[in-house]
Amino acid sequence: MAGGSDAPKQYGITKPLSLLGPVEADLQRTAELEKFLVEAGLYESTEESAKREEVLGKLDQIVKDWVKQLTSQRGYTDQMVEEANAVLFTFGSYRLGVHGPGADIDTLCVGPSYVNREEDFFIVLHEILAQTEDVTELQPVPDAHVPVMKFKFHGISIDLLYASVSLLVVPADLDISQGSVLYEVDEATVRSLNGCRVADQILRLVPNIENFRTALRCLKYWAKRRGVYSNVTGFLGGVNWALLVARVCQLYPNAVPSMLVSRFFRVFTQWRWPNPVMLCSIEEDELGFPIWDPRKNPRDKCHHMPIITPAYPCMNSSYNVSTSTLRVMMEQFQFGNKVCQEIEMNKASWSALFEQFQFFEAYKNYLQVDIIAEDDEDLRLWKGWVESRLRQLTLKIERDTYGMLQCHPYPHEYADPSRQCAHCAFFMGLSRKEGVKIQEGQQFDIRGTVDEFRHEINLYMFWKPGMELAVSHVRRKQIPAYVFPEGYKRPRPSRHVNHQQQSNKNDTEDGTATRSPDSQLKRKHDSAGTDDAEPVRSAKRSSVSPVNPKTSSPQSRNVDENTCNGQIKSSSDASGGSQASPHASERSPDPAASSPSCTTMGAVCSGDATSKHGIPLVKDCTTPTVAVCTTLKRVAEKVVSELVVSERLGSTNSAELLESMEKDVLAENVHFGGNGVAQGGLPEELEV
């Protein structure tokens, strides 16, 4: 906070945009916002909070006893057994103080150097937890990018990580923010430690922790209501939102929560991605762990929305974001900015900001991904695998249509209560890229793209009979009733719906003029024995199992060169027979083919294994993806080879970029970290 004649403390790597504090109206709006958040049920009860503390205490004792047991078994002295210790840390929303009712607790167990992850954690501790009465739904995930053990303890969801540090005895007051904890550890351990180190650093780098927490709680809830909260789907997860909100707190250090929420949208509707968001400079270290550095790492150059973690080794926490999901988020930022302007003019209330996004009114065409398993436990495992790969389907569609067909994956799952099998479904909205002229009758044939995705899905090493996947194309009018709350199928969009988004997607999806659904979507009619396309019928067809690439005949892979040029295409088999599965010899008959409760699907968007139309042309396309970071490339190649991204640099003209860089450096508005990467993305004309 500013005080006296002394210069105010600078929390970020650039000077704040404004030091103004709240006026009476801002305080009133903050009180109204906090009241809304309480009424929305975003705060847990005192009883639940006490239960969490109790669970953490019991888990802490379990891991301490576990380490002592291993120390004794390995023949260490009695004194070593007595001193043997493990320390439990929390991170994520719980550590930041923004968790809500029913939220899981992200935890990290730090143990001594002689207790390893592979056997001691995932086998010995797993067995101890499995025998603990109050532990349920125990699921080890040793092969994850960050190895984790998931379970429920007294009904509270726990994600438990493990890090073995290079100490024989772990002190009870271990400070994991110190770089020394990273000595002589592997990258998996670094990633496990990073969550705690990042959370602690965020809290150190914001001017007012309570204002930060309220603003973050608000914006996380907003993101969930607007369908853009999901790291695995390609949007942003908890740590991403925390970093963005923290950056806004740095830019407006004296702002109260209502001001921070409004400024959040004001800042990020104008942010010039892929310029990175950073809370502090990126520092290199002699330990040599890889850090986010577009100069040295080619893959870093193609990150669309870099949000850099503030603890060494600094990483891009939002590498999952694609061109499609960035577009969707920018649309939602525009929506939030518009509503906040109306709130500040007393033309709207806070409830307008948190209106549920009407996803099933926003598009004419959708992909429906149905996931089926024998029972709920199999579905939980199968769904987790499929959901973790859904982002790949978005990327493949972008790649194979050269960015012309845009996807909006919706990070919510739905279940059909009328089905007798364990089932859930995900949906993706499909639309043409705006502003692109197309030829009459152009089609997008994504059958081969979907086939490729399904083939990869069926590489799941824990596959069991009954685990099935179907990807179907459905039009808006074919959306199943179970996705709508209480069966109410046609909610009307409110006045706050992004009108530009609605008009562009619904009225001019073909890129030239409004077209009827029947003329937009066509498919092959196999039984007719002709390559002439016909409109997709409203009738649904059965779910199908994935194709086995090894059993597909060469004839089934003939390329139809007339089907790769525009509208979304799906293959149709007049007989409605199911396709071969990669595990066909092991599986029982397709439940979708035998059970009416499991057969309600739209027209399938993939080539049938026995279809004469086979795999479409896009399968073999080798042209590189359209989504390249041209701004980064121009800066890197034409301006200065050492500088890839910079704050306040949005021009694509080399001379203008260099001149702007010099001005910013002279004005001390850009801070260069140890790796020479500058930070930011705001235009100089930003309204503060």
N, C-alpha and C positions, 0 to 999 in steps of 0.2 A: 504494500500500500504506500502511496505517496505521503511524505511527511516533511513539514518545514521547508527550508530552502535547499535541502539535500536532494540530489538527483534520485528519482524513484528507482527501486530495484528492478532490474530487467530480468524477467523470468525466462523468456525465450531467447532465441538466437538473433532476433531482430527487435527493434524498438516496438513498443505497443502502438496500436493504431489509435487508441483513445484512452485517456486517463479519467474520463468523466465517470462520476458516480451516479447513483440513481436519484431521480426526482420522486416526488410523492406518487405520481402515477405509476412509476416503475415498481415501487414498493407495494402498491395496491395490486398490480398485476401479478407480482410474485406471490403474494398471499393467496390470490385466486388460483394460481397454478399449483401451489402446494396443497391447497384444499382439494383440487381436482385429482391430484395424484393419490392422495389418501383415500378419497371416495372410489377411485378406480381399483383399490386393493393392491397397491404396489408395495406396501410396507408389511412386513411380517409381524405377527403378534409377539408379545413378550414371552408367551409360553413357547412358541416355536423357536424364538431366539435362544431361550434357555436350553431347549432340547438340542439345538445345534452345538452349543458349548459342551453339553454333556457327551454327545457323540464324539466330538473331537478329543475330549479328554480320555475317553475309553480307547479310541484308536491310537492316541499317543502312547498309552500304556502298552497296547498290543505290540507296537513296533519296537518299543524299548525292550520288552521281554524277548521279542524275536532276536534282536541283536545280541542280547546277553546269552541266549540259548546257543546261537551259532559260535559265539566267542568261547564258550565252555567246551562245545563239541570239538573245536579245533585245537584244544590243548593249551590255550593261553593261561597265564598265571591267574590265581584267584584275584589278585589286585586288578589285572586287566578286565576280568569278568565283572568285577565290581564297578569299574570306571566305564565299561562299555555303554555306549549311548547312541540313540538315534533322535533326531529333532524333527518335529512335524511343523511345516509351514503351510500357510494358505495363500492363494493368489486368486486371480480372476475377480468376479463381481463381489465375492465375499470379502476378499482382502480390501477392495476398493470401497466397500461399504454401500454398495448399490444393489445388493441381491434382494429378491422378493420372495413371497411365499412359495414354497415348493422348489426353489432353485437348488441346483446341486452345489456341492462345495468342492472346489479344485484344491487339492492338497499335494504337498511334496514331502516325501520322507528323505532326509539326508542321513546317510549312514557312513561307517568307516570304510577304509580302502579295501579291507579283506572280505567285505560283504558285497557280492556282485548282484547284478540285475537278472541275468539269464537263469540261474539256478536258485539262488537264495531268495530273490524277490518273487519271481514268477512260479516257482515250485514250492519252496518251503513256506513262505509267507502266504501264498495262495492256499496251501493246505490248512494252515492255521485259521485263515479267514473262513474257509469252507466249513470248518468244524465249529465256528462261532455261531451260537444260536440266533443272534439278532442280525446276522449277515445274510442277505438274499440277493438273487440275480447277479451272482459273481461272474464277471466276464473279463478274463485277461486278454489284452491286445498287445502282445509282445512285438509284433511286426509293424506297429504304427510308426509314423514319422516321429512322434513323441510317445514312446512305449507307456502304456497305462493299464491300470487295473480298475475296472468299473464295478461298483456294487452298491447295494443299499444297506445302510446300517441304521437300525431302528426306523426304517422307512425313509430315511434321508439319503438322497443320491450322493455318492462320493466318487470322484475321479482321483485316483491315487497314483502319483508318479514316484520314481525312485532315482536318487542321485548318490553315487558313491564317490566321496571326495578323498583327496590324497592325505588323509589324516588317520592315525591309528585310534585316536579318541576324539569324538566329535563333541566339542564343548556345548553346554546348554545355551550359552549366549552367542552362538555362532552368527556372524554377520555375513550373510551371503551376498550382500551388495559389494563386498570387497572383491577385487579381481583375483586375489590369491586363491579363491575357491575353485577357480578354473584351471589351476595348474595340474598337469598330468591327468586330464580326464578326456574322455572321448566326446565326439560331437553329440551323441544321443544324450549324454549327461549334461552337456552345455544347453541343449534345447530344453531339457527337463528343468534346469535351474533358471532358465530365462524368464519363465512366467512370473516367478516370485521377484526376480530382479527388476523386471519391467514394471510390475505393479508398484513396488516401493519407489522406483524412480519417478513414476508419474506423480505420486503423491508429494514428492519433494519439489517437483517442477511447476506446480500450480500455485497461484497466489493465495487462493482461499479454498480450502479443502471442502468445506460444507457447501459453498456455492457450486463448486465443481460437481459434487455428488448429486445435488438436486437437479442440475442441468443434465447430467449424464443419465440419471434415472428417467427423466422426462424424454430424452431423445432416444433412448433404448426402447421405451414403450412406443414412441412414435414410429420407429423403424419397424417394429413388429406389426403394428397396425397397418402400415403402408406396404408390408411385404418385402422389405429390403434388409431384414435381419437374418443372416445365415451365411457364415463363412464357407461352409461346405458346398453351398449352391452357387457361390460366386459373388455373393454380396458381402456385407461386412458383419463380423462377429463382435463379441463384447470388447476385446482389446482394441479393435479398430475404432469403434465408436468412442472408447475412452480416450484414445490418442487424439482424435479429431476435436473432441470437446475440450481436452486439455490445451490444445493449441489455441482455441478461441479464448479460453480463460487467460492465456498469456497475452493475447492481443488486446484484451479488454480487462485489465487486472482489477479494476474497481467496480465492475458490473455485477449486478445481482442476477439470480437465475432467469427471470423473465427477459432481461436484456441479453443474457448469454444465449438463450434459445433463439431469439430473434437474430442476433448477430451471427450465430452459427449458420443459419440459412443464407444470410447476406454474404458471408465470406465464401461459402462453398458453392453458391450458384455462380460466383465469379472466379473461382479457383481455376488456374490453367493447368489442368492435368496434361501430361504426366509429371509436372513438377512435383517434387515430393513434399509431404508434410513431415516435419521433424521438430521435436521439442528441444533438442540440443544438437550440437555438432556431432558428426560421426567421427569417432576417434579410432585410430588404428592401435594395435597393441602388439607387443613382441610375441604374444602367444600364437599368433598366426592363424586364428580361426577365420573362416570366410565371413566377410561383411558385405552389406549391400553397396556395390560400387559399379555403376554402369561403365566406367572406363575399362575395368578389368574383366567384368563378367558379362558376356554378350547377352545372356538371358535377362539380366537386370534391365537392359535397354528396352525391352519389350513389355515391361510391367506397365499397365494402363493407369493405375491409381496408387502409386507408392505411398505407404504410410509407415514410416520407419520407427522401429522400436528404439527407446532411448538408452538401453543398457548394452554394454559390450557383450557379445558381438552384435552390432546393430543389423537388423534384418528388415526386409519388407514384410509386414504382417498381413498385407492384402494382395499377395501374389495370385490369389484365386480369381480376382476380378477380371472379367472379359470385356470386350467392347460392348456387348449386349447388356451386361449387367451394369456397366458404368452408365450407359445411356439411360437405363431405367432409373438408376439412383439420381442422375442429374434431373430427370423429369420430376422426381419426388422432391428434390431440393427446391425446384421452382415452385411446386405446390406449397411446400412449407413456407417459403419466403412470401408468397402471395397472402397466405392466411395470416402470417404474423404481421404483415403490414395492415391488414384489416383489423386485427386485434389491437394494434397500437392506435388505430383511428376509431376505436370503440364500435367497429362495424361487425365484429364477430367475437365469439367467446372461445375459450381454450378447447372446448369440446370439438369445435370445427377442425382444429389441427389434427385431432386424433381420430377422425373419421376412418372407418375401415376402407381400405382400397377395394373397389369393386372389380376385382380381377376378371371375373367371368362376364363382365360387360365391356371390357376394354378391347377385346379382340374378336375377330370373326372366326379364326381358326386356332385350334389347339392340338398339342400332342398329349395324349393320355398314357401314362406309364403305370400299368397294373402289375402289382407284385403279389404273388400268391405262394402260400406254403401250407404244409400239413397242419401245423398247430401254431399257437401264439409264440412259443419260444423259437421255432424255426423262422417264423416271420420276422421276429426281432433281429435275428442274425442276418437273414437274407436282405431285409430292408436296409439295414445299416450298410451293407456292402453296395447295394444298388444306389442308395442315396449318395454315398461317397463318390460314385462315378457319374452321377447325373450331369455334373459340370462338364464332363468330357463330351456328352452328347451336344450340349450347347456349342462347345468349341468346334466339334466336327461339322455341325450344320453351318456355322459361320465359315469354316474353311471350304467346305464343298460347294457352297453357293457364292463364294467370293464376297461374303458380307452382305449379299443382297437380301437374304432371308434372315430376319432378326428374331431372336428368341428371348422370351421373358420367362425364365424358370420361376415358378411360384413356390416359396419355401414352406409350404403347408402340406400335410398329408391328409388324405380323406379315406374313410372306410365305408363300404356298403354294408349296412346292417342286415340286409336281406340275404347276403351270401352265407352259405353254410361252411365255406372254407375260410381260413385265415387270410385276410386280404387288406391291402391299402393301395392308394393310388396317388400319384403326383401329376401335375399338369404344367404345360409350358404354353404360353401364348406365342403365336406366330404372326409376323407382319412383314411386309416389304420394307426395305430401307427407304426412308423418306427422301423425296426430291430426285429420285432416279427414274428417268424415262424408260419405259419398256415397250416391247412390241406387243401388239394385240395377240392374245392367246398364249403368251409365254407361261411356262410352267416350271415349278421346282420339283424335281424328282429326287427325293431323299431316301428312297428305299435302300440303296446301298449304304448310305450313312447310318441308317438305323440298324441294318444288318451287322455292320462293323461294330457298332456299339453293343449289340446283343451278344455277339461272339466274344467280345472282351468281358462282358458281364459273366458269361458262363465259364470263365477261367477260375471262378471262385473255388478255392481249394477245399472249402468245407461244404460244398454242395451236397444236398440230400434229395432223395426222391420226393417229389411234390413241390419243390422250389421252382416256380415258373415265372416268366416275365413276358408281358405283352406290351407292345408299343403301338398305339392306335391313333389315327387322325379323327378328330371330332370337330364338328362345327359348333358354333355357339348354341344353336337351338338343340343340339344333341347332348349338351352337357348333362350328366346324370343328376337327378334331383337330390341325391344324398350329399352333394357338396354345398347345398344351400341350408342355412340354419332353419330348423323347424319346417323344412320343406318349402320355404318361401323362395321361389325360383327366379323371380325377375325384379330384384331391387332396382329402383331408379336412381341413377347417379345424381348426387346433390350438386348444388351450385358451385361447390368447391372442387369438383373433379376437374382435372387438367383438361380444359376444353380443347386445347391444341392436340393433346394426345388422343382424345376421343375422336376428333374429326379426322385426324390423319390416319388413324388405324381403321376406323369404321367406314369412312366415306371414300377414301382414296387409297385403299390398300393395294390396288393393282398399279399404282404409280401414275395413272393417267386420269381415271374417272371411276365413279362408283360402279361396281359390277354386282350382279346377283350371285348368291352363293353357288348356284349350280354352274355358273360359267367360270367361277374361280377355281373350283376343285374338280379335277378329273382323275380317272383311274383307268387302268387297263382292264378289259373284260376278257379274261382268259378263255372262257367257254365259247366266245364268239369266234375265236381263231383269227382275230384281226388286230392290227396295231392302231386302229382308230380309237381315239379316246372318247369316253362318254361320261356324263355327269355322275358324281358320286350320289348314290341313293341314301336316303335317310335310314334305311334298314341297317341294323347292327349285324356284325358277324362275329364268329367265335374267336375267343382268345387263342393265341398260338404259342407254341414253344419255340425257342430260338433255333435257327438253322445251324447245322453242323457244317463248318466250312470244309471239312475234310471229305464229307460225303456228298457235297454238291457236285453235280455233274458239270463237265465243261459246257454242255449245251445250256444248262441253267444259268450260266454266267455270260451269255451273249449280251453285247452292249446294244441297247436301243438308242441310237444317236439322236432320235427325235424327241427324247423325253428329258433332256437335260437343260431346258431353256426357259423355265419360268415358274408356272404355278406348282403348288404342292401336289405331288403325285403319290398314289398308294396303289398297290397291286391288289387285284381281286380274283379270287378263285371261285368259280361258280359252284363247285362242289362243297366249298367251305371246309375242306379237309385241313387238318393241322399239319404244321411243318415238323421236320425232323429235329430232334433235340440233340445237343452235343453229348448227352448222356442217354441216348435213346435206348441202348441195350440194357441199361440199368433201371429205367423208369417204368412205373406203372402207366396204364393208359392216361392220356392227357385229361386231367380233371375238368378242364374247360370244355372238352369235347363231350364229356359224359354227363356233366352236372349242369342243368339249366341255370343254377344259381351262380355259376362261374363263367357264363358265356356272353354276358352283355358288354360288347365292345363296339367301338367304331370301326370304320374301314382301316385295315392294317396298313401301316406305312412302310412296308418292307417287302422285298421280293420273295415269292414262295420258292422253296427249294426245288419244286417240280414244275415251276412256272416257266413257260417258254420265253417270258419277258426278262427274267433273270435280274442280274445286278445292273444298275444304271451307270451311265458314263462317269458321273462324279466320283465313283469309287476309285477310278484310276487317274484322276486329275493330279498333276504334279506341280501346278503353279503355286508358289508360296502364298501364305495367307495374306489377305488384304490388310489385316489389322497389324500394322507396323508402326512403331513410334517415330513418325517422321520428324517431329520436332526435335527429339533427342538425337536422331541421326544427323540432322542439319547442324545442330549445335556442335556435335562431336566432330563432324567431318569438315565443316566449312568455317567454323569460328575458331574454337580453341580445342585442341585435341585433349587437353587436360580437364576441360569443364564440360559436363554433360547436361546438368540441369541447374537452374538457378531461380532465385526468388525474383519476382517482378519481371521476368523475361517471358513475354508471350509472343513477340514478333517472330516471323519466320524469315525475315530478311537479315542476311549475315551482318551487314554494316550496322543496321539498327540494333541488332543483338549486342554487338561489341560495344557500341556507344552506350547502350543501356546498362551493360555490365559495368563499364567504367564509372558511370554516374552513381550507380548503386554502391559500388565499393567505396567511392569517395565520400558518399553520404553515410557510410557505415550502416546501411540498411540490409546488407547481406553479410552473413557470417560464414566464413569458410572453415570447415572442419579439417581435421588432420589429413583427410584423404582428398582434399581439394574440391569436394562437392558442395556447392552452394544450395540454399534451400528456399523454397517459397513458390508462389504461383499467383499472387494477387496483382491485379492491374493497379497502376499508380493512381487511377482516378476512382479507386474504391471509396464508396460512401461509408463513413465511419459512424 
